[in-house]
Every structure is written in C-alpha cells, then in structure tokens.
Amino acid sequence: MKAKYVMTTLGPVIFPGSFQHSDFSNLKPVSAGFVIFDDNGKPTTYGRSESLGMKSRPGDSRLIEIFFEIGK
C-alpha cells in the first residue's frame, strides 16, 4: 500500500494520495513524503512534499514503525 505522510513532533500522520501534504500544515510538520508498506506491514519512507517544500528523513520509516507498533 502506498500513502502520503507528514511527521510532526507528536508523531506521524498517514493519509491517502487524494489529500495534499499542505492540508496538514497546521500540524507543523518537520518532514513529509511518501510511505509504502510491504506485505508484512513494514514501512519505507521516501520522496518529498512539493506542497510543503519538505523531504522525508532517513529515520521516518523507523518512527512510523515504532508509533504504530508494527512487528510487535
């Protein structure tokens, strides 16, 4: 499954491609991009948000995994 995400200081927000990253600018994101989940639910983040002018960060995948307790 492919989706978009924004990372905030409170955690990640994952949403479908029909929304713009900038729709979540009120949450004060620190990074943004795309996330894809493999068959086991493990996330991989990549890319950038044009509407926010932000890119994904290397640790975002792990933060999503921890936040949603993936693999527990």
PQR file of N, CA, C, O and H, with PARSE charges and radii, in Angstrom:
ATOM      1  N   MET A   1       0.838  -1.174   0.000 -0.4000 1.5000
ATOM      2  CA  MET A   1       0.000   0.000   0.000 -0.0000 2.0000
ATOM      3  C   MET A   1       0.885   1.240   0.000  0.5500 1.7000
ATOM      4  O   MET A   1       1.843   1.315   0.769 -0.5500 1.4000
ATOM      5  N   LYS A   2       0.579   2.200  -0.843 -0.4000 1.5000
ATOM      6  CA  LYS A   2       1.304   3.459  -0.916 -0.0000 2.0000
ATOM      7  C   LYS A   2       0.420   4.563  -0.361  0.5500 1.7000
ATOM      8  O   LYS A   2      -0.775   4.617  -0.650 -0.5500 1.4000
ATOM      9  H   LYS A   2      -0.200   2.139  -1.468  0.4000 1.0000
ATOM     10  N   ALA A   3       1.013   5.445   0.439 -0.4000 1.5000
ATOM     11  CA  ALA A   3       0.279   6.557   1.034 -0.0000 2.0000
ATOM     12  C   ALA A   3       1.219   7.746   1.172  0.5500 1.7000
ATOM     13  O   ALA A   3       2.405   7.652   0.858 -0.5500 1.4000
ATOM     14  H   ALA A   3       1.984   5.401   0.674  0.4000 1.0000
ATOM     15  N   LYS A   4       0.686   8.847   1.639 -0.4000 1.5000
ATOM     16  CA  LYS A   4       1.477  10.026   1.959 -0.0000 2.0000
ATOM     17  C   LYS A   4       1.580  10.119   3.473  0.5500 1.7000
ATOM     18  O   LYS A   4       0.784   9.530   4.203 -0.5500 1.4000
ATOM     19  H   LYS A   4      -0.277   8.924   1.894  0.4000 1.0000
ATOM     20  N   TYR A   5       2.583  10.876   3.934 -0.4000 1.5000
ATOM     21  CA  TYR A   5       2.691  11.091   5.374 -0.0000 2.0000
ATOM     22  C   TYR A   5       3.311  12.452   5.659  0.5500 1.7000
ATOM     23  O   TYR A   5       4.019  13.020   4.827 -0.5500 1.4000
ATOM     24  H   TYR A   5       3.230  11.354   3.341  0.4000 1.0000
ATOM     25  N   VAL A   6       3.030  12.956   6.839 -0.4000 1.5000
ATOM     26  CA  VAL A   6       3.764  14.077   7.419 -0.0000 2.0000
ATOM     27  C   VAL A   6       4.207  13.627   8.808  0.5500 1.7000
ATOM     28  O   VAL A   6       3.465  12.947   9.518 -0.5500 1.4000
ATOM     29  H   VAL A   6       2.455  12.495   7.515  0.4000 1.0000
ATOM     30  N   MET A   7       5.405  14.007   9.181 -0.4000 1.5000
ATOM     31  CA  MET A   7       5.918  13.695  10.510 -0.0000 2.0000
ATOM     32  C   MET A   7       5.852  14.970  11.326  0.5500 1.7000
ATOM     33  O   MET A   7       6.380  16.006  10.922 -0.5500 1.4000
ATOM     34  H   MET A   7       6.007  14.559   8.605  0.4000 1.0000
ATOM     35  N   THR A   8       5.202  14.889  12.472 -0.4000 1.5000
ATOM     36  CA  THR A   8       5.106  16.028  13.376 -0.0000 2.0000
ATOM     37  C   THR A   8       5.909  15.711  14.634  0.5500 1.7000
ATOM     38  O   THR A   8       6.399  14.593  14.793 -0.5500 1.4000
ATOM     39  H   THR A   8       4.773  14.047  12.800  0.4000 1.0000
ATOM     40  N   THR A   9       6.042  16.673  15.511 -0.4000 1.5000
ATOM     41  CA  THR A   9       6.748  16.414  16.771 -0.0000 2.0000
ATOM     42  C   THR A   9       5.972  15.456  17.659  0.5500 1.7000
ATOM     43  O   THR A   9       6.533  14.884  18.594 -0.5500 1.4000
ATOM     44  H   THR A   9       5.644  17.582  15.382  0.4000 1.0000
ATOM     45  N   LEU A  10       4.681  15.275  17.374 -0.4000 1.5000
ATOM     46  CA  LEU A  10       3.853  14.348  18.149 -0.0000 2.0000
ATOM     47  C   LEU A  10       3.742  12.971  17.513  0.5500 1.7000
ATOM     48  O   LEU A  10       3.192  12.051  18.118 -0.5500 1.4000
ATOM     49  H   LEU A  10       4.226  15.740  16.615  0.4000 1.0000
ATOM     50  N   GLY A  11       4.260  12.822  16.301 -0.4000 1.5000
ATOM     51  CA  GLY A  11       4.204  11.540  15.616 -0.0000 2.0000
ATOM     52  C   GLY A  11       3.759  11.682  14.178  0.5500 1.7000
ATOM     53  O   GLY A  11       3.519  12.792  13.703 -0.5500 1.4000
ATOM     54  H   GLY A  11       4.707  13.569  15.810  0.4000 1.0000
ATOM     55  N   PRO A  12       3.647  10.553  13.478 -0.5600 1.5000
ATOM     56  CA  PRO A  12       3.301  10.574  12.061  0.2800 2.0000
ATOM     57  C   PRO A  12       1.793  10.659  11.808  0.5500 1.7000
ATOM     58  O   PRO A  12       0.980  10.198  12.610 -0.5500 1.4000
ATOM     59  N   VAL A  13       1.453  11.256  10.682 -0.4000 1.5000
ATOM     60  CA  VAL A  13       0.081  11.255  10.174 -0.0000 2.0000
ATOM     61  C   VAL A  13       0.167  10.659   8.780  0.5500 1.7000
ATOM     62  O   VAL A  13       0.887  11.171   7.923 -0.5500 1.4000
ATOM     63  H   VAL A  13       2.113  11.631  10.031  0.4000 1.0000
ATOM     64  N   ILE A  14      -0.563   9.583   8.553 -0.4000 1.5000
ATOM     65  CA  ILE A  14      -0.553   8.886   7.264 -0.0000 2.0000
ATOM     66  C   ILE A  14      -1.920   9.064   6.634  0.5500 1.7000
ATOM     67  O   ILE A  14      -2.946   8.940   7.303 -0.5500 1.4000
ATOM     68  H   ILE A  14      -1.148   9.167   9.249  0.4000 1.0000
ATOM     69  N   PHE A  15      -1.927   9.360   5.328 -0.4000 1.5000
ATOM     70  CA  PHE A  15      -3.184   9.672   4.665 -0.0000 2.0000
ATOM     71  C   PHE A  15      -3.116   9.284   3.186  0.5500 1.7000
ATOM     72  O   PHE A  15      -2.027   9.097   2.642 -0.5500 1.4000
ATOM     73  H   PHE A  15      -1.094   9.460   4.784  0.4000 1.0000
ATOM     74  N   PRO A  16      -4.272   9.163   2.541 -0.5600 1.5000
ATOM     75  CA  PRO A  16      -4.301   8.746   1.130  0.2800 2.0000
ATOM     76  C   PRO A  16      -3.827   9.854   0.191  0.5500 1.7000
ATOM     77  O   PRO A  16      -3.775  11.029   0.554 -0.5500 1.4000
ATOM     78  N   GLY A  17      -3.489   9.443  -1.012 -0.4000 1.5000
ATOM     79  CA  GLY A  17      -2.982  10.358  -2.027 -0.0000 2.0000
ATOM     80  C   GLY A  17      -3.972  11.399  -2.497  0.5500 1.7000
ATOM     81  O   GLY A  17      -3.581  12.338  -3.190 -0.5500 1.4000
ATOM     82  H   GLY A  17      -3.532   8.489  -1.307  0.4000 1.0000
ATOM     83  N   SER A  18      -5.226  11.272  -2.150 -0.4000 1.5000
ATOM     84  CA  SER A  18      -6.225  12.259  -2.570 -0.0000 2.0000
ATOM     85  C   SER A  18      -6.099  13.569  -1.782  0.5500 1.7000
ATOM     86  O   SER A  18      -6.713  14.570  -2.151 -0.5500 1.4000
ATOM     87  H   SER A  18      -5.544  10.509  -1.587  0.4000 1.0000
ATOM     88  N   PHE A  19      -5.311  13.571  -0.707 -0.4000 1.5000
ATOM     89  CA  PHE A  19      -5.044  14.777   0.080 -0.0000 2.0000
ATOM     90  C   PHE A  19      -3.697  15.351  -0.320  0.5500 1.7000
ATOM     91  O   PHE A  19      -2.845  14.630  -0.840 -0.5500 1.4000
ATOM     92  H   PHE A  19      -4.812  12.758  -0.407  0.4000 1.0000
ATOM     93  N   GLN A  20      -3.495  16.637  -0.083 -0.4000 1.5000
ATOM     94  CA  GLN A  20      -2.211  17.284  -0.269 -0.0000 2.0000
ATOM     95  C   GLN A  20      -1.477  17.299   1.076  0.5500 1.7000
ATOM     96  O   GLN A  20      -2.103  17.375   2.133 -0.5500 1.4000
ATOM     97  H   GLN A  20      -4.187  17.222   0.339  0.4000 1.0000
ATOM     98  N   HIS A  21      -0.163  17.228   1.023 -0.4000 1.5000
ATOM     99  CA  HIS A  21       0.606  17.349   2.263 -0.0000 2.0000
ATOM    100  C   HIS A  21       0.276  18.659   2.974  0.5500 1.7000
ATOM    101  O   HIS A  21       0.193  18.703   4.201 -0.5500 1.4000
ATOM    102  H   HIS A  21       0.346  17.167   0.165  0.4000 1.0000
ATOM    103  N   SER A  22       0.090  19.711   2.205 -0.4000 1.5000
ATOM    104  CA  SER A  22      -0.172  21.031   2.795 -0.0000 2.0000
ATOM    105  C   SER A  22      -1.513  21.093   3.530  0.5500 1.7000
ATOM    106  O   SER A  22      -1.745  22.022   4.304 -0.5500 1.4000
ATOM    107  H   SER A  22       0.158  19.675   1.208  0.4000 1.0000
ATOM    108  N   ASP A  23      -2.398  20.121   3.299 -0.4000 1.5000
ATOM    109  CA  ASP A  23      -3.651  20.060   4.056 -0.0000 2.0000
ATOM    110  C   ASP A  23      -3.380  19.860   5.549  0.5500 1.7000
ATOM    111  O   ASP A  23      -4.253  20.113   6.378 -0.5500 1.4000
ATOM    112  H   ASP A  23      -2.209  19.367   2.670  0.4000 1.0000
ATOM    113  N   PHE A  24      -2.176  19.409   5.888 -0.4000 1.5000
ATOM    114  CA  PHE A  24      -1.810  19.121   7.268 -0.0000 2.0000
ATOM    115  C   PHE A  24      -0.761  20.099   7.799  0.5500 1.7000
ATOM    116  O   PHE A  24      -0.101  19.820   8.801 -0.5500 1.4000
ATOM    117  H   PHE A  24      -1.467  19.204   5.214  0.4000 1.0000
ATOM    118  N   SER A  25      -0.609  21.231   7.136 -0.4000 1.5000
ATOM    119  CA  SER A  25       0.398  22.212   7.556 -0.0000 2.0000
ATOM    120  C   SER A  25       0.113  22.777   8.945  0.5500 1.7000
ATOM    121  O   SER A  25       1.033  23.226   9.628 -0.5500 1.4000
ATOM    122  H   SER A  25      -1.145  21.457   6.322  0.4000 1.0000
ATOM    123  N   ASN A  26      -1.139  22.760   9.365 -0.4000 1.5000
ATOM    124  CA  ASN A  26      -1.483  23.255  10.705 -0.0000 2.0000
ATOM    125  C   ASN A  26      -0.904  22.377  11.811  0.5500 1.7000
ATOM    126  O   ASN A  26      -0.862  22.796  12.968 -0.5500 1.4000
ATOM    127  H   ASN A  26      -1.886  22.395   8.810  0.4000 1.0000
ATOM    128  N   LEU A  27      -0.455  21.166  11.475 -0.4000 1.5000
ATOM    129  CA  LEU A  27       0.155  20.266  12.454 -0.0000 2.0000
ATOM    130  C   LEU A  27       1.657  20.523  12.607  0.5500 1.7000
ATOM    131  O   LEU A  27       2.333  19.839  13.374 -0.5500 1.4000
ATOM    132  H   LEU A  27      -0.489  20.826  10.536  0.4000 1.0000
ATOM    133  N   LYS A  28       2.164  21.498  11.884 -0.4000 1.5000
ATOM    134  CA  LYS A  28       3.576  21.896  11.930 -0.0000 2.0000
ATOM    135  C   LYS A  28       4.514  20.721  11.655  0.5500 1.7000
ATOM    136  O   LYS A  28       5.299  20.339  12.523 -0.5500 1.4000
ATOM    137  H   LYS A  28       1.614  22.054  11.261  0.4000 1.0000
ATOM    138  N   PRO A  29       4.437  20.149  10.457 -0.5600 1.5000
ATOM    139  CA  PRO A  29       5.282  19.009  10.129  0.2800 2.0000
ATOM    140  C   PRO A  29       6.772  19.365  10.117  0.5500 1.7000
ATOM    141  O   PRO A  29       7.158  20.497   9.828 -0.5500 1.4000
ATOM    142  N   VAL A  30       7.591  18.365  10.439 -0.4000 1.5000
ATOM    143  CA  VAL A  30       9.038  18.516  10.397 -0.0000 2.0000
ATOM    144  C   VAL A  30       9.641  17.789   9.193  0.5500 1.7000
ATOM    145  O   VAL A  30      10.783  18.049   8.814 -0.5500 1.4000
ATOM    146  H   VAL A  30       7.277  17.445  10.674  0.4000 1.0000
ATOM    147  N   SER A  31       8.875  16.886   8.601 -0.4000 1.5000
ATOM    148  CA  SER A  31       9.263  16.214   7.365 -0.0000 2.0000
ATOM    149  C   SER A  31       8.002  15.676   6.709  0.5500 1.7000
ATOM    150  O   SER A  31       6.949  15.583   7.339 -0.5500 1.4000
ATOM    151  H   SER A  31       7.947  16.675   8.909  0.4000 1.0000
ATOM    152  N   ALA A  32       8.125  15.323   5.432 -0.4000 1.5000
ATOM    153  CA  ALA A  32       6.957  14.821   4.704 -0.0000 2.0000
ATOM    154  C   ALA A  32       7.419  14.084   3.457  0.5500 1.7000
ATOM    155  O   ALA A  32       8.505  14.330   2.932 -0.5500 1.4000
ATOM    156  H   ALA A  32       8.981  15.398   4.921  0.4000 1.0000
ATOM    157  N   GLY A  33       6.572  13.179   2.999 -0.4000 1.5000
ATOM    158  CA  GLY A  33       6.887  12.422   1.800 -0.0000 2.0000
ATOM    159  C   GLY A  33       5.858  11.332   1.574  0.5500 1.7000
ATOM    160  O   GLY A  33       4.664  11.506   1.819 -0.5500 1.4000
ATOM    161  H   GLY A  33       5.690  12.979   3.425  0.4000 1.0000
ATOM    162  N   PHE A  34       6.357  10.212   1.103 -0.4000 1.5000
ATOM    163  CA  PHE A  34       5.505   9.076   0.783 -0.0000 2.0000
ATOM    164  C   PHE A  34       5.944   7.877   1.613  0.5500 1.7000
ATOM    165  O   PHE A  34       7.100   7.782   2.024 -0.5500 1.4000
ATOM    166  H   PHE A  34       7.327  10.071   0.904  0.4000 1.0000
ATOM    167  N   VAL A  35       5.013   6.970   1.851 -0.4000 1.5000
ATOM    168  CA  VAL A  35       5.329   5.752   2.593 -0.0000 2.0000
ATOM    169  C   VAL A  35       4.682   4.582   1.866  0.5500 1.7000
ATOM    170  O   VAL A  35       3.541   4.658   1.411 -0.5500 1.4000
ATOM    171  H   VAL A  35       4.074   7.047   1.516  0.4000 1.0000
ATOM    172  N   ILE A  36       5.432   3.515   1.770 -0.4000 1.5000
ATOM    173  CA  ILE A  36       4.910   2.276   1.202 -0.0000 2.0000
ATOM    174  C   ILE A  36       5.103   1.183   2.253  0.5500 1.7000
ATOM    175  O   ILE A  36       6.132   1.122   2.926 -0.5500 1.4000
ATOM    176  H   ILE A  36       6.359   3.453   2.139  0.4000 1.0000
ATOM    177  N   PHE A  37       4.102   0.331   2.376 -0.4000 1.5000
ATOM    178  CA  PHE A  37       4.144  -0.773   3.334 -0.0000 2.0000
ATOM    179  C   PHE A  37       4.316  -2.081   2.572  0.5500 1.7000
ATOM    180  O   PHE A  37       3.605  -2.338   1.601 -0.5500 1.4000
ATOM    181  H   PHE A  37       3.266   0.380   1.829  0.4000 1.0000
ATOM    182  N   ASP A  38       5.264  -2.908   3.014 -0.4000 1.5000
ATOM    183  CA  ASP A  38       5.449  -4.202   2.354 -0.0000 2.0000
ATOM    184  C   ASP A  38       4.381  -5.187   2.836  0.5500 1.7000
ATOM    185  O   ASP A  38       3.505  -4.820   3.620 -0.5500 1.4000
ATOM    186  H   ASP A  38       5.843  -2.700   3.803  0.4000 1.0000
ATOM    187  N   ASP A  39       4.451  -6.410   2.380 -0.4000 1.5000
ATOM    188  CA  ASP A  39       3.439  -7.420   2.717 -0.0000 2.0000
ATOM    189  C   ASP A  39       3.370  -7.725   4.217  0.5500 1.7000
ATOM    190  O   ASP A  39       2.353  -8.222   4.702 -0.5500 1.4000
ATOM    191  H   ASP A  39       5.162  -6.709   1.743  0.4000 1.0000
ATOM    192  N   ASN A  40       4.441  -7.431   4.947 -0.4000 1.5000
ATOM    193  CA  ASN A  40       4.470  -7.656   6.392 -0.0000 2.0000
ATOM    194  C   ASN A  40       4.102  -6.398   7.177  0.5500 1.7000
ATOM    195  O   ASN A  40       4.139  -6.398   8.407 -0.5500 1.4000
ATOM    196  H   ASN A  40       5.267  -7.028   4.553  0.4000 1.0000
ATOM    197  N   GLY A  41       3.749  -5.332   6.468 -0.4000 1.5000
ATOM    198  CA  GLY A  41       3.364  -4.087   7.115 -0.0000 2.0000
ATOM    199  C   GLY A  41       4.515  -3.151   7.428  0.5500 1.7000
ATOM    200  O   GLY A  41       4.304  -2.083   8.003 -0.5500 1.4000
ATOM    201  H   GLY A  41       3.718  -5.332   5.469  0.4000 1.0000
ATOM    202  N   LYS A  42       5.741  -3.537   7.056 -0.4000 1.5000
ATOM    203  CA  LYS A  42       6.912  -2.709   7.338 -0.0000 2.0000
ATOM    204  C   LYS A  42       6.924  -1.485   6.417  0.5500 1.7000
ATOM    205  O   LYS A  42       6.814  -1.624   5.198 -0.5500 1.4000
ATOM    206  H   LYS A  42       5.913  -4.404   6.589  0.4000 1.0000
ATOM    207  N   PRO A  43       7.057  -0.278   7.003 -0.5600 1.5000
ATOM    208  CA  PRO A  43       7.034   0.945   6.202  0.2800 2.0000
ATOM    209  C   PRO A  43       8.401   1.326   5.651  0.5500 1.7000
ATOM    210  O   PRO A  43       9.434   1.080   6.273 -0.5500 1.4000
ATOM    211  N   THR A  44       8.381   1.930   4.475 -0.4000 1.5000
ATOM    212  CA  THR A  44       9.559   2.553   3.893 -0.0000 2.0000
ATOM    213  C   THR A  44       9.145   3.938   3.419  0.5500 1.7000
ATOM    214  O   THR A  44       8.224   4.074   2.614 -0.5500 1.4000
ATOM    215  H   THR A  44       7.542   2.130   3.969  0.4000 1.0000
ATOM    216  N   THR A  45       9.822   4.963   3.917 -0.4000 1.5000
ATOM    217  CA  THR A  45       9.503   6.334   3.532 -0.0000 2.0000
ATOM    218  C   THR A  45      10.486   6.807   2.467  0.5500 1.7000
ATOM    219  O   THR A  45      11.632   6.360   2.413 -0.5500 1.4000
ATOM    220  H   THR A  45      10.570   4.853   4.572  0.4000 1.0000
ATOM    221  N   TYR A  46      10.012   7.721   1.623 -0.4000 1.5000
ATOM    222  CA  TYR A  46      10.863   8.231   0.541 -0.0000 2.0000
ATOM    223  C   TYR A  46      10.243   9.505  -0.032  0.5500 1.7000
ATOM    224  O   TYR A  46       9.104   9.854   0.275 -0.5500 1.4000
ATOM    225  H   TYR A  46       9.081   8.085   1.668  0.4000 1.0000
ATOM    226  N   GLY A  47      11.008  10.175  -0.856 -0.4000 1.5000
ATOM    227  CA  GLY A  47      10.496  11.304  -1.618 -0.0000 2.0000
ATOM    228  C   GLY A  47      10.365  12.581  -0.822  0.5500 1.7000
ATOM    229  O   GLY A  47      10.967  12.761   0.236 -0.5500 1.4000
ATOM    230  H   GLY A  47      11.934   9.891  -1.105  0.4000 1.0000
ATOM    231  N   ARG A  48       9.555  13.457  -1.377 -0.4000 1.5000
ATOM    232  CA  ARG A  48       9.380  14.780  -0.785 -0.0000 2.0000
ATOM    233  C   ARG A  48       7.986  15.317  -1.052  0.5500 1.7000
ATOM    234  O   ARG A  48       7.274  14.842  -1.937 -0.5500 1.4000
ATOM    235  H   ARG A  48       9.066  13.311  -2.237  0.4000 1.0000
ATOM    236  N   SER A  49       7.615  16.306  -0.275 -0.4000 1.5000
ATOM    237  CA  SER A  49       6.354  17.005  -0.466 -0.0000 2.0000
ATOM    238  C   SER A  49       6.638  18.311  -1.187  0.5500 1.7000
ATOM    239  O   SER A  49       7.352  19.174  -0.677 -0.5500 1.4000
ATOM    240  H   SER A  49       8.193  16.692   0.444  0.4000 1.0000
ATOM    241  N   GLU A  50       6.083  18.444  -2.359 -0.4000 1.5000
ATOM    242  CA  GLU A  50       6.228  19.699  -3.108 -0.0000 2.0000
ATOM    243  C   GLU A  50       5.412  20.801  -2.454  0.5500 1.7000
ATOM    244  O   GLU A  50       5.852  21.950  -2.402 -0.5500 1.4000
ATOM    245  H   GLU A  50       5.503  17.743  -2.774  0.4000 1.0000
ATOM    246  N   SER A  51       4.224  20.466  -1.952 -0.4000 1.5000
ATOM    247  CA  SER A  51       3.336  21.494  -1.401 -0.0000 2.0000
ATOM    248  C   SER A  51       3.850  22.073  -0.080  0.5500 1.7000
ATOM    249  O   SER A  51       3.490  23.192   0.286 -0.5500 1.4000
ATOM    250  H   SER A  51       3.866  19.533  -1.994  0.4000 1.0000
ATOM    251  N   LEU A  52       4.695  21.311   0.644 -0.4000 1.5000
ATOM    252  CA  LEU A  52       5.280  21.816   1.894 -0.0000 2.0000
ATOM    253  C   LEU A  52       6.744  22.198   1.734  0.5500 1.7000
ATOM    254  O   LEU A  52       7.310  22.877   2.591 -0.5500 1.4000
ATOM    255  H   LEU A  52       4.987  20.402   0.347  0.4000 1.0000
ATOM    256  N   GLY A  53       7.358  21.761   0.636 -0.4000 1.5000
ATOM    257  CA  GLY A  53       8.779  22.020   0.441 -0.0000 2.0000
ATOM    258  C   GLY A  53       9.651  21.271   1.435  0.5500 1.7000
ATOM    259  O   GLY A  53      10.688  21.774   1.867 -0.5500 1.4000
ATOM    260  H   GLY A  53       6.899  21.209  -0.059  0.4000 1.0000
ATOM    261  N   MET A  54       9.219  20.049   1.801 -0.4000 1.5000
ATOM    262  CA  MET A  54       9.953  19.218   2.759 -0.0000 2.0000
ATOM    263  C   MET A  54      10.219  17.854   2.148  0.5500 1.7000
ATOM    264  O   MET A  54       9.511  17.407   1.245 -0.5500 1.4000
ATOM    265  H   MET A  54       8.376  19.640   1.451  0.4000 1.0000
ATOM    266  N   LYS A  55      11.260  17.199   2.663 -0.4000 1.5000
ATOM    267  CA  LYS A  55      11.538  15.840   2.202 -0.0000 2.0000
ATOM    268  C   LYS A  55      11.465  14.861   3.359  0.5500 1.7000
ATOM    269  O   LYS A  55      11.453  15.256   4.525 -0.5500 1.4000
ATOM    270  H   LYS A  55      11.835  17.562   3.397  0.4000 1.0000
ATOM    271  N   SER A  56      11.417  13.588   3.025 -0.4000 1.5000
ATOM    272  CA  SER A  56      11.417  12.556   4.057 -0.0000 2.0000
ATOM    273  C   SER A  56      12.811  12.493   4.673  0.5500 1.7000
ATOM    274  O   SER A  56      13.805  12.838   4.035 -0.5500 1.4000
ATOM    275  H   SER A  56      11.426  13.267   2.078  0.4000 1.0000
ATOM    276  N   ARG A  57      12.861  12.052   5.909 -0.4000 1.5000
ATOM    277  CA  ARG A  57      14.136  11.916   6.613 -0.0000 2.0000
ATOM    278  C   ARG A  57      14.468  10.436   6.762  0.5500 1.7000
ATOM    279  O   ARG A  57      13.563   9.602   6.784 -0.5500 1.4000
ATOM    280  H   ARG A  57      12.053  11.771   6.428  0.4000 1.0000
ATOM    281  N   PRO A  58      15.746  10.100   6.863 -0.5600 1.5000
ATOM    282  CA  PRO A  58      16.141   8.694   6.965  0.2800 2.0000
ATOM    283  C   PRO A  58      15.469   7.920   8.103  0.5500 1.7000
ATOM    284  O   PRO A  58      15.177   6.737   7.931 -0.5500 1.4000
ATOM    285  N   GLY A  59      15.216   8.533   9.242 -0.4000 1.5000
ATOM    286  CA  GLY A  59      14.628   7.823  10.381 -0.0000 2.0000
ATOM    287  C   GLY A  59      13.118   7.763  10.396  0.5500 1.7000
ATOM    288  O   GLY A  59      12.541   7.153  11.296 -0.5500 1.4000
ATOM    289  H   GLY A  59      15.453   9.495   9.382  0.4000 1.0000
ATOM    290  N   ASP A  60      12.455   8.380   9.423 -0.4000 1.5000
ATOM    291  CA  ASP A  60      10.985   8.420   9.435 -0.0000 2.0000
ATOM    292  C   ASP A  60      10.351   7.033   9.372  0.5500 1.7000
ATOM    293  O   ASP A  60       9.340   6.783  10.029 -0.5500 1.4000
ATOM    294  H   ASP A  60      12.924   8.875   8.691  0.4000 1.0000
ATOM    295  N   SER A  61      10.936   6.135   8.589 -0.4000 1.5000
ATOM    296  CA  SER A  61      10.381   4.769   8.493 -0.0000 2.0000
ATOM    297  C   SER A  61      10.339   4.114   9.866  0.5500 1.7000
ATOM    298  O   SER A  61       9.338   3.508  10.248 -0.5500 1.4000
ATOM    299  H   SER A  61      11.757   6.338   8.055  0.4000 1.0000
ATOM    300  N   ARG A  62      11.428   4.241  10.595 -0.4000 1.5000
ATOM    301  CA  ARG A  62      11.513   3.621  11.926 -0.0000 2.0000
ATOM    302  C   ARG A  62      10.539   4.272  12.903  0.5500 1.7000
ATOM    303  O   ARG A  62       9.925   3.579  13.715 -0.5500 1.4000
ATOM    304  H   ARG A  62      12.241   4.733  10.285  0.4000 1.0000
ATOM    305  N   LEU A  63      10.388   5.594  12.834 -0.4000 1.5000
ATOM    306  CA  LEU A  63       9.443   6.271  13.719 -0.0000 2.0000
ATOM    307  C   LEU A  63       8.009   5.810  13.466  0.5500 1.7000
ATOM    308  O   LEU A  63       7.237   5.642  14.410 -0.5500 1.4000
ATOM    309  H   LEU A  63      10.886   6.156  12.174  0.4000 1.0000
ATOM    310  N   ILE A  64       7.648   5.606  12.202 -0.4000 1.5000
ATOM    311  CA  ILE A  64       6.312   5.094  11.868 -0.0000 2.0000
ATOM    312  C   ILE A  64       6.135   3.686  12.429  0.5500 1.7000
ATOM    313  O   ILE A  64       5.089   3.348  12.984 -0.5500 1.4000
ATOM    314  H   ILE A  64       8.274   5.742  11.434  0.4000 1.0000
ATOM    315  N   GLU A  65       7.171   2.878  12.273 -0.4000 1.5000
ATOM    316  CA  GLU A  65       7.131   1.503  12.775 -0.0000 2.0000
ATOM    317  C   GLU A  65       6.920   1.480  14.295  0.5500 1.7000
ATOM    318  O   GLU A  65       6.111   0.696  14.791 -0.5500 1.4000
ATOM    319  H   GLU A  65       8.021   3.153  11.822  0.4000 1.0000
ATOM    320  N   ILE A  66       7.624   2.314  15.021 -0.4000 1.5000
ATOM    321  CA  ILE A  66       7.506   2.380  16.473 -0.0000 2.0000
ATOM    322  C   ILE A  66       6.151   2.940  16.877  0.5500 1.7000
ATOM    323  O   ILE A  66       5.492   2.389  17.758 -0.5500 1.4000
ATOM    324  H   ILE A  66       8.281   2.951  14.618  0.4000 1.0000
ATOM    325  N   PHE A  67       5.725   4.034  16.240 -0.4000 1.5000
ATOM    326  CA  PHE A  67       4.478   4.696  16.598 -0.0000 2.0000
ATOM    327  C   PHE A  67       3.277   3.769  16.462  0.5500 1.7000
ATOM    328  O   PHE A  67       2.399   3.744  17.325 -0.5500 1.4000
ATOM    329  H   PHE A  67       6.260   4.482  15.524  0.4000 1.0000
ATOM    330  N   PHE A  68       3.245   3.004  15.367 -0.4000 1.5000
ATOM    331  CA  PHE A  68       2.104   2.110  15.120 -0.0000 2.0000
ATOM    332  C   PHE A  68       2.349   0.678  15.597  0.5500 1.7000
ATOM    333  O   PHE A  68       1.562  -0.226  15.317 -0.5500 1.4000
ATOM    334  H   PHE A  68       3.958   3.024  14.666  0.4000 1.0000
ATOM    335  N   GLU A  69       3.455   0.489  16.324 -0.4000 1.5000
ATOM    336  CA  GLU A  69       3.811  -0.822  16.894 -0.0000 2.0000
ATOM    337  C   GLU A  69       3.777  -1.930  15.840  0.5500 1.7000
ATOM    338  O   GLU A  69       3.205  -2.996  16.064 -0.5500 1.4000
ATOM    339  H   GLU A  69       4.095   1.223  16.552  0.4000 1.0000
ATOM    340  N   ILE A  70       4.389  -1.665  14.705 -0.4000 1.5000
ATOM    341  CA  ILE A  70       4.451  -2.640  13.618 -0.0000 2.0000
ATOM    342  C   ILE A  70       5.507  -3.688  13.951  0.5500 1.7000
ATOM    343  O   ILE A  70       6.630  -3.353  14.327 -0.5500 1.4000
ATOM    344  H   ILE A  70       4.853  -0.798  14.523  0.4000 1.0000
ATOM    345  N   GLY A  71       5.144  -4.930  13.811 -0.4000 1.5000
ATOM    346  CA  GLY A  71       6.062  -6.017  14.067 -0.0000 2.0000
ATOM    347  C   GLY A  71       6.073  -6.516  15.498  0.5500 1.7000
ATOM    348  O   GLY A  71       6.917  -7.338  15.858 -0.5500 1.4000
ATOM    349  H   GLY A  71       4.231  -5.202  13.505  0.4000 1.0000
ATOM    350  N   LYS A  72       5.158  -6.037  16.319 -0.4000 1.5000
ATOM    351  CA  LYS A  72       5.107  -6.499  17.720 -0.0000 2.0000
ATOM    352  C   LYS A  72       4.216  -7.690  17.854  0.5500 1.7000
ATOM    353  O   LYS A  72       4.050  -8.217  18.954 -0.5500 1.4000
ATOM    354  H   LYS A  72       4.473  -5.369  16.027  0.4000 1.0000
TER
END
